[in-house]
């Protein structure tokens, strides 16, 4: 699961990214658009996987497309805690190999360019056997092999490399062995206990880095060598590729230029290049689109931004709902927020319906308060675990009662803790340039003020570093998920996991999520996960706000580009993009 600054849990990563075995998606999966303009995306609600299509003979040979990236890429290792950011996932999608990816209907699909098959070949113990595409090679000609699976397993299993700060060890820590055969083209992964979301492993929610290059930057048979290579992948701009694209140029804080990988064995891209242009101020994106400086934007929708794009000629736009969700997170290492009563009171004081009406409700009427931390309403397993807590209702009197029952006192405009000490001001953070997030933070601060708690609002231009270092008391962002709910829950909510930024820990929650993650019966797994989620909701660690709308706007000339409200994003099929003749 990636975290997003358009906000994300990616981080793949919002970069996200985490989350669910194949779950049923109703209502057209990534559909439910409330705004659709132009003709290119007209049938995306009904046909999310095929809308805006064109055959290869209808496309020009060559051409360039510039796509806006809302954040710079400071770390190139998308499976690391720091690099697991949505924008990094977008850029690396075209160069990293992976076993499964998510399509716009929110379902996982096997990436046959990389693996011809991935099958459960035993259930006791659970064994997954992968057959690598024999044509698959890294851009230097080195064939893909079991070594790549083994290296990426070791850096993420939490055992072989304690100093590899992986975004998640979920699932990898349940693999007891990874063995190659058939000259390294068959990979056999054996599990110490079943893993519900086995499709998540080595998938696009993390993807794979080349073992042979890792070995040049550390002895990958030792923990220190694994850590050194893992760090090198984060600090070094990739000149290598294992996908249809390769990076030809990176200008820090400006752009990333991708060109076709001439060593790619599958269908070659039609475009000559895709340029990811870094624009961190979303208000500048419509102008860039109108002036044809960029041809596609994927910002967090803002009222003015959506309205500007609506009236542009030869531009189509689409709003959808999928596996992205907005939330407030608390840092439990913050002295005051270590107390559950204060956390519960703050979340109870927040009025989610009012917040939605004053933010995303300005441009879509489809968004409602979200009442689960793992499942989206389109997914089987969705259950309301929030309403019973009273959180998100804006009930100030109830919030005050929670505090007074716990021994707090409100002295004028200042809340005093049970010892008589004043609650120090708290700091809430959001991504710079995001007006909706800024508004959400200000509304949170206004609610807290009614309880005698001062909350100062400040922005960050590096969400990955801010979250991983815990440089906040409260923060708002969005997780962008894959369809793998159970593995994502481990990644986000269990003790000491990479995406558990606020350091939440509840042994009962850990146990229930662990059971869900090892349960092969989908219904039982969902029930266990919802039991854990109810406990976590009661603990008031994260308040889900709403299923986050995604907004894609692009030139009508670009074919095969479409919304994908998962951590894979619109770039999931970038090799198919082209310019209409």
matplotlib code that plots the C-alpha trace (Angstrom):
import matplotlib.pyplot as plt

x = [0.0, 1.4, 1.0, 0.0, 0.7, -2.3, -3.4, -1.3, -0.1, 2.1, 2.3, 2.6, 3.7, -0.9, 3.1, 1.1, 1.2, -0.8, -4.0, -6.7, -7.0, -9.5, -12.6, -15.8, -16.1, -19.6, -20.9, -18.3, -15.3, -13.4, -16.6, -19.1, -18.0, -19.9, -18.2, -17.2, -16.6, -15.6, -15.9, -12.7, -13.9, -17.6, -17.9, -15.5, -18.2, -19.6, -16.3, -13.5, -10.9, -11.4, -12.7, -10.8, -9.4, -7.8, -6.1, -2.4, -3.1, -5.2, -2.2, 0.8, 4.3, 6.1, 5.1, 5.6, 3.2, 3.9, 2.2, 2.2, 3.9, 2.8, 5.9, 9.6, 11.3, 13.8, 14.1, 14.0, 13.4, 9.6, 9.6, 11.4, 9.5, 10.8, 10.4, 7.0, 5.2, 2.6, 4.6, 7.6, 5.4, 4.1, 7.6, 8.9, 5.9, 7.3, 10.8, 10.1, 8.9, 6.0, 3.8, 0.4, -1.1, -4.5, -6.8, -9.4, -12.1, -10.0, -9.1, -5.6, -4.3, -1.2, 1.6, 2.3, 5.1, 7.1, 5.6, 3.7, 1.9, 1.6, -0.2, -0.9, 0.7, 0.3, -1.9, -0.2, 2.2, 1.2, 3.4, 3.2, 5.1, 6.0, 7.0, 9.2, 8.7, 11.7, 12.1, 12.2, 15.6, 16.9, 17.9, 21.6, 20.6, 20.7, 17.8, 15.3, 15.7, 14.8, 17.7, 15.6, 12.7, 15.1, 16.8, 13.6, 12.3, 15.3, 15.2, 11.5, 11.1, 12.3, 14.8, 17.6, 18.1, 17.2, 18.6, 16.5, 13.7, 11.1, 7.7, 6.2, 7.3, 3.7, 3.6, 7.3, 7.8, 5.6, 7.7, 10.1, 12.0, 12.3, 14.0, 14.9, 14.9, 14.8, 17.8, 16.2, 13.1, 10.8, 10.5, 9.0, 7.9, 7.1, 5.2, 5.6, 1.9, -0.8, -0.9, -4.3, -3.0, -0.2, -0.8, 0.5, 4.1, 6.4, 3.4, 3.1, 2.4, 6.2, 7.7, 11.2, 14.8, 17.6, 19.6, 22.6, 23.0, 22.4, 25.3, 27.6, 26.7, 26.8, 27.4, 23.8, 24.7, 25.1, 22.7, 25.1, 25.5, 21.7, 21.3, 23.9, 22.3, 18.9, 20.1, 21.8, 18.6, 17.0, 19.7, 20.6, 18.5, 17.9, 19.8, 18.5, 15.0, 13.0, 9.9, 8.8, 10.3, 13.7, 14.7, 16.7, 16.9, 16.2, 16.2, 15.8, 12.6, 11.7, 11.2, 11.7, 11.9, 11.1, 11.8, 11.1, 13.4, 14.9, 15.6, 11.9, 10.6, 6.9, 4.8, 6.9, 5.4, 4.1, 5.2, 8.7, 8.7, 6.7, 7.8, 6.8, 6.9, 7.0, 4.4, 3.9, 1.3, -1.9, -3.3, -0.8, -1.8, -4.9, -3.0, -0.2, -2.9, -4.7, -1.4, -0.4, 2.7, 1.4, -1.2, -2.4, -2.9, -4.0, -4.3, -6.3, -9.5, -10.1, -13.2, -11.6, -9.4, -12.3, -14.3, -11.4, -10.9, -14.6, -14.6, -11.4, -11.9, -10.4, -9.9, -11.8, -12.0, -13.3, -13.9, -13.9, -13.9, -11.7, -9.0, -7.9, -9.1, -8.5, -7.8, -6.5, -3.6, -2.4, 1.2, 1.0, 4.5, 3.2, 3.0, -0.6, -1.9, -0.7, -3.9, -6.9, -9.5, -8.0, -7.7, -11.4, -12.5, -10.6, -12.0, -15.5, -15.3, -14.5, -17.6, -16.9, -20.2, -19.5, -15.9, -17.0, -19.6, -16.9, -14.2, -14.8, -18.6, -18.2, -17.6, -19.1, -22.2, -21.0, -18.6, -19.9, -18.1, -16.0, -16.5, -13.8, -9.9, -9.4, -12.4, -14.0, -17.8, -17.4, -15.6, -17.0, -16.2, -17.0, -18.5, -19.2, -16.9, -16.9, -20.5, -20.8, -17.8, -19.4, -16.2, -16.5, -19.9, -18.9, -20.6, -18.8, -20.7, -20.0, -16.4, -16.3, -17.9, -15.2, -12.6, -14.3, -15.0, -11.3, -10.3, -9.6, -10.9, -11.5, -10.2, -11.5, -9.9, -7.3, -7.6, -5.9, -4.9, -5.9, -2.6, -3.6, -1.0, -2.0, -2.2, 0.5, -0.3, -0.4, 0.8, -1.3, 0.4, -0.7, 0.9, 2.0, -0.2, -3.2, -6.1, -8.5, -6.1, -5.3, -9.1, -9.4, -6.6, -8.2, -11.5, -9.8, -8.1, -11.5, -13.1, -10.1, -10.3, -13.8, -12.2, -9.5, -6.8, -4.8, -3.7, -1.3, -1.6, 1.6, 2.5, 5.2, 6.9, 8.2, 5.4, 7.5, 10.2, 7.6, 5.7, 8.7, 10.4, 7.2, 7.5, 3.9, 1.2, -1.6, -1.4, -3.9, -3.1, -4.6, -3.7, -3.7, -4.2, -3.9, -6.7, -4.8, -6.7, -5.2, -1.6, -2.2, -3.7, -0.5, 1.5, -0.5, -1.7, 0.4, 3.2, 6.5, 5.4, 6.9, 3.6, 2.5, 3.9, 2.1, 3.5, 0.1, 0.3, -2.4, -1.5, -5.1, -5.3, -2.0, -3.3, -6.6, -4.9, -2.3, -5.1, -6.9, -3.7, -3.3, -7.0, -7.7, -11.5, -12.2, -15.4, -13.7, -10.7, -12.9, -14.7, -11.4, -10.1, -13.3, -13.0, -9.5, -10.7, -13.4, -10.8, -8.6, -11.5, -12.2, -8.5, -8.9, -5.6, -6.8, -10.1, -11.2, -12.7, -14.0, -13.3, -11.1, -12.2, -9.6, -9.5, -8.0, -7.9, -6.2, -6.0, -8.5, -5.6, -4.2, -5.7, -5.7, -5.2, -7.8, -8.5, -7.3, -8.1, -5.7, -2.0, -1.2, -2.8, -3.4, 0.2, -0.7, -0.8, 1.5, 3.1, -0.3, -0.7, -0.6, -1.5, -4.5, -3.9]
y = [0.0, 3.3, 6.7, 9.6, 13.2, 13.9, 13.1, 8.1, 3.5, 2.9, 4.7, 1.7, 2.8, 6.1, 4.2, 2.4, 0.0, -3.0, -4.6, -7.8, -11.1, -11.2, -9.6, -8.9, -5.4, -4.1, -1.0, -1.2, -1.3, 1.9, 3.7, 5.8, 8.9, 12.0, 14.2, 13.2, 15.7, 15.3, 12.0, 10.0, 8.7, 8.5, 4.8, 4.4, 3.7, 0.8, -0.4, 0.6, -1.7, -0.8, 2.7, 5.2, 2.3, 2.4, -0.3, -0.1, 0.7, 3.7, 5.2, 7.3, 5.8, 7.8, 11.0, 12.3, 12.5, 14.7, 13.5, 15.5, 14.1, 15.9, 15.1, 14.8, 11.4, 11.6, 7.8, 5.3, 2.1, 1.8, -1.2, 0.8, 2.6, 6.0, 5.3, 3.7, 6.8, 6.9, 9.1, 6.9, 4.0, 5.8, 6.5, 3.0, 1.1, 1.0, -0.3, -2.8, -6.4, -7.7, -10.8, -9.2, -5.8, -4.2, -3.2, -0.4, -2.8, -3.3, -6.9, -8.5, -9.7, -11.9, -10.0, -12.6, -10.4, -11.4, -14.7, -17.2, -18.7, -18.5, -21.4, -22.9, -26.3, -27.4, -26.3, -28.1, -26.5, -23.8, -23.7, -21.3, -22.1, -19.4, -20.0, -17.0, -16.0, -17.4, -14.3, -12.0, -10.1, -7.1, -4.2, -5.3, -8.7, -10.6, -13.1, -12.9, -15.8, -17.2, -15.1, -12.0, -13.5, -14.6, -11.2, -9.3, -11.9, -11.5, -7.7, -7.7, -10.7, -8.9, -11.7, -11.8, -8.0, -6.3, -3.0, -3.1, -0.6, -2.3, -0.7, -4.1, -7.6, -8.9, -12.3, -12.4, -13.1, -16.2, -17.6, -20.3, -20.8, -19.6, -22.1, -22.0, -24.8, -25.3, -23.1, -20.5, -20.2, -22.0, -20.4, -22.4, -20.4, -22.5, -20.9, -21.6, -20.8, -20.0, -16.5, -15.3, -12.6, -14.6, -12.8, -9.6, -11.0, -9.7, -7.8, -4.2, -3.1, -3.6, -5.0, -6.4, -5.0, -6.8, -9.3, -9.2, -5.4, -5.8, -8.2, -5.5, -3.1, -5.5, -9.1, -10.3, -13.4, -11.2, -8.9, -6.0, -6.5, -6.8, -3.5, -1.8, -2.9, -2.0, 1.5, 1.8, 1.2, 4.1, 6.6, 5.8, 6.8, 3.6, 3.3, -0.3, -1.6, -4.8, -3.4, -1.8, 1.6, 2.9, 6.2, 8.3, 11.5, 12.7, 16.4, 16.7, 18.5, 19.0, 15.8, 12.2, 11.2, 7.6, 6.0, 2.5, -0.2, -1.7, -5.0, -5.4, -8.7, -7.9, -5.5, -2.3, 1.1, 3.1, 6.4, 7.8, 9.1, 9.8, 12.7, 12.9, 16.6, 17.5, 20.1, 20.2, 23.0, 21.5, 24.9, 25.2, 21.9, 23.1, 26.0, 23.6, 21.3, 24.0, 25.3, 21.8, 21.9, 18.6, 16.3, 14.4, 15.3, 13.2, 15.6, 15.3, 17.0, 20.5, 22.5, 25.3, 22.8, 20.6, 23.5, 24.9, 21.7, 21.2, 24.1, 23.2, 22.2, 18.9, 17.8, 14.9, 14.4, 11.7, 11.4, 7.9, 6.1, 3.1, 1.9, 5.3, 6.7, 9.9, 9.7, 11.5, 9.7, 10.3, 9.9, 7.8, 8.8, 12.3, 12.7, 13.9, 11.5, 8.5, 8.7, 7.0, 9.3, 12.4, 10.6, 9.5, 12.9, 14.6, 12.1, 12.5, 16.3, 16.0, 16.3, 14.1, 15.0, 18.7, 18.2, 16.3, 19.0, 21.8, 19.9, 17.1, 17.5, 20.7, 18.8, 15.3, 14.0, 10.4, 10.7, 9.5, 9.0, 5.8, 3.4, 0.8, 0.9, -2.0, -2.6, -0.1, -0.1, -1.9, -4.8, -7.9, -7.7, -4.0, -3.5, -0.3, -0.2, 3.5, 4.6, 2.7, 4.7, 8.1, 9.2, 11.6, 12.9, 16.3, 15.7, 18.2, 17.5, 13.8, 14.6, 16.8, 14.0, 11.5, 14.0, 14.8, 11.1, 10.5, 13.3, 16.1, 19.7, 22.6, 25.7, 28.5, 27.8, 25.4, 21.7, 20.4, 16.7, 14.6, 15.7, 19.4, 20.1, 22.0, 20.1, 21.5, 22.7, 19.9, 20.1, 18.8, 18.5, 18.2, 18.1, 21.5, 22.9, 20.8, 23.1, 20.4, 18.9, 22.3, 22.9, 19.5, 20.4, 23.8, 22.1, 19.6, 22.5, 24.3, 21.2, 20.6, 24.2, 23.6, 21.0, 23.4, 21.9, 24.2, 22.6, 24.4, 23.7, 23.3, 21.8, 19.3, 19.0, 15.5, 13.3, 10.1, 11.6, 13.3, 10.1, 7.8, 10.1, 10.8, 14.6, 15.3, 14.9, 14.6, 14.2, 13.8, 11.8, 9.0, 5.4, 4.0, 0.3, -2.7, -5.3, -7.2, -6.2, -8.7, -8.1, -4.4, -4.6, -6.3, -3.6, -0.6, -1.6, -4.3, -3.6, -2.3, -2.6, -0.1, 1.8, 1.9, 5.4, 6.4, 3.4, 1.9, -1.4, -3.7, -7.3, -8.4, -6.6, -8.1, -11.6, -11.1, -9.6, -12.4, -15.0, -13.3, -13.2, -16.9, -17.9, -19.4, -19.1, -15.6, -15.1, -16.2, -14.0, -10.9, -11.5, -11.8, -8.6, -6.7, -7.9, -6.4, -3.3, -2.7, -2.8, -0.4, 2.0, 1.9, 2.8, 5.9, 5.7, 6.5, 8.1, 7.2, 10.2, 9.1, 7.1, 9.5, 10.7, 10.4, 12.9, 12.2, 14.9, 14.4, 15.4, 13.6, 12.7, 10.2, 6.7, 3.8, 6.1, 5.6, 6.0, 3.3, 4.2, 1.7, 2.0, 1.2, 4.4, 5.4, 4.4, 0.7, 0.3, 3.1, 0.9, 0.9, 4.6, 6.3, 9.4, 9.0, 9.6]
z = [0.0, -0.9, 0.6, -1.6, -1.5, -3.6, -0.8, -1.9, 1.2, -1.5, 0.5, -2.2, -1.1, 0.5, -2.4, -0.8, -1.4, 0.4, 0.4, -0.8, -2.3, -5.2, -3.8, -5.6, -7.0, -7.6, -9.3, -12.0, -9.7, -10.2, -11.5, -9.6, -11.3, -10.5, -13.1, -16.6, -19.3, -23.0, -24.9, -24.2, -20.8, -21.6, -21.1, -18.2, -15.7, -17.7, -19.1, -16.7, -18.2, -21.9, -22.1, -24.3, -26.3, -29.7, -31.7, -32.6, -36.3, -35.1, -33.3, -34.6, -34.4, -31.8, -30.2, -26.7, -23.7, -20.7, -17.5, -14.3, -11.2, -8.1, -6.1, -6.7, -6.3, -3.5, -3.0, -5.8, -3.7, -3.8, -1.4, 1.3, 4.0, 2.7, -1.0, -0.7, -2.1, -4.8, -7.2, -6.9, -7.8, -10.8, -12.2, -11.5, -12.8, -16.3, -15.2, -12.5, -13.1, -11.0, -10.7, -10.4, -10.9, -10.4, -13.2, -13.1, -12.0, -8.8, -9.5, -9.5, -12.9, -13.7, -15.5, -18.2, -19.6, -16.5, -15.3, -17.4, -14.4, -10.7, -9.0, -5.6, -6.0, -2.4, 0.5, 3.4, 3.5, 1.2, -1.9, -4.8, -8.0, -10.5, -14.1, -15.3, -18.9, -20.7, -22.8, -19.8, -19.4, -17.6, -19.9, -19.7, -21.1, -17.8, -17.7, -14.9, -12.5, -9.2, -7.8, -8.3, -6.3, -3.5, -3.2, -2.9, -0.4, 1.8, 1.9, 2.9, 5.2, 8.3, 9.1, 6.6, 6.7, 9.9, 8.6, 5.4, 6.3, 4.1, 3.8, 4.8, 5.7, 5.3, 3.6, 3.0, 6.7, 6.2, 3.4, 4.8, 1.5, -2.1, -4.4, -8.1, -10.6, -14.3, -14.7, -12.4, -14.5, -12.0, -8.6, -5.7, -2.6, 0.5, 3.4, 7.1, 7.5, 4.8, 3.4, 2.3, 0.0, -1.6, -4.9, -3.2, -3.1, -5.7, -7.2, -8.4, -4.8, -4.3, -7.5, -7.9, -8.0, -9.9, -7.8, -10.1, -9.6, -5.9, -5.7, -7.2, -4.3, -1.4, -0.5, -0.7, 1.3, 4.4, 6.3, 5.9, 2.1, 1.7, 3.6, 1.5, -1.8, -0.6, 0.3, -3.1, -4.9, -3.0, -3.6, -7.2, -10.2, -12.2, -15.4, -15.7, -16.5, -16.3, -18.0, -21.3, -20.4, -19.1, -17.6, -20.1, -18.0, -14.5, -13.5, -9.8, -8.8, -12.5, -14.6, -15.3, -19.0, -20.0, -23.4, -24.6, -23.4, -26.5, -24.6, -23.7, -25.0, -25.0, -27.1, -27.5, -26.6, -29.5, -27.9, -28.3, -24.7, -21.6, -19.5, -15.9, -15.1, -11.5, -10.5, -6.8, -6.8, -8.2, -9.0, -11.8, -13.5, -15.4, -17.0, -18.0, -19.5, -21.4, -22.8, -23.9, -21.8, -20.3, -21.9, -18.8, -15.1, -12.2, -9.3, -6.1, -7.3, -6.0, -6.7, -8.7, -10.5, -11.6, -12.8, -14.8, -16.6, -17.4, -19.9, -21.8, -25.4, -26.6, -23.0, -21.3, -17.5, -15.2, -11.5, -10.0, -6.7, -5.9, -3.5, -2.2, 1.1, 3.1, 6.8, 9.9, 11.6, 15.2, 16.3, 19.5, 20.4, 20.9, 24.7, 24.8, 22.2, 24.1, 26.0, 24.4, 25.9, 24.3, 21.0, 21.1, 22.1, 19.2, 16.6, 18.1, 17.7, 14.0, 11.8, 8.7, 6.9, 7.3, 6.2, 3.1, 2.2, 2.5, 0.5, -2.0, -1.8, -3.7, -7.0, -6.4, -4.6, -4.5, -1.5, 1.9, 5.3, 5.2, 8.0, 7.6, 7.6, 5.2, 2.9, 0.5, 0.0, -3.4, -1.8, -0.1, 3.6, 4.0, 7.5, 9.5, 12.5, 13.1, 13.7, 17.0, 18.4, 17.7, 16.0, 13.1, 14.2, 15.4, 18.7, 20.9, 24.0, 23.8, 23.2, 26.3, 28.3, 27.2, 28.5, 31.8, 32.5, 32.1, 34.5, 32.1, 32.7, 30.3, 31.9, 29.7, 26.3, 27.7, 28.2, 31.4, 31.7, 34.8, 36.5, 36.1, 33.4, 30.3, 27.0, 24.8, 21.3, 18.7, 15.1, 12.2, 8.8, 5.1, 1.7, 0.5, -2.3, -1.4, -0.6, 0.3, 2.8, 4.2, 4.7, 6.4, 8.8, 9.6, 10.3, 12.6, 14.4, 14.8, 16.3, 18.7, 19.8, 21.2, 23.5, 24.6, 22.4, 20.2, 16.9, 14.6, 10.9, 8.8, 5.5, 4.3, 0.9, 1.7, 2.9, 2.9, 5.3, 7.4, 8.1, 8.5, 11.0, 12.9, 12.4, 13.2, 15.9, 13.5, 9.7, 6.8, 3.7, 1.7, 1.3, -2.2, -2.1, -4.2, -4.1, -1.3, 1.9, 4.3, 3.6, 3.6, 7.1, 8.4, 6.7, 8.1, 11.5, 13.2, 15.7, 14.2, 10.5, 8.1, 7.3, 10.9, 11.2, 14.3, 16.3, 17.1, 19.0, 20.3, 20.8, 20.3, 17.0, 15.9, 16.7, 14.8, 11.8, 11.9, 11.9, 9.1, 7.0, 7.4, 6.8, 3.4, 3.8, 2.5, 4.6, 7.8, 7.0, 6.5, 9.8, 11.7, 10.0, 10.9, 14.5, 14.6, 12.9, 15.5, 18.3, 16.4, 15.8, 19.5, 20.1, 17.9, 16.1, 12.5, 11.6, 8.0, 6.3, 2.9, -0.2, -2.0, -5.5, -8.2, -11.1, -14.5, -17.2, -20.5, -24.1, -26.3, -28.6, -26.1, -26.5, -24.0, -21.0, -18.3, -14.6, -12.3, -8.6, -7.2, -6.3, -10.0, -11.1, -14.8, -15.7, -15.1, -18.9, -20.0, -22.7, -24.5, -24.6, -28.0, -29.9, -32.2, -35.9]

ax = plt.figure().add_subplot(projection="3d")
ax.plot(x, y, z, "-o")
ax.set_aspect("equal")
plt.show()
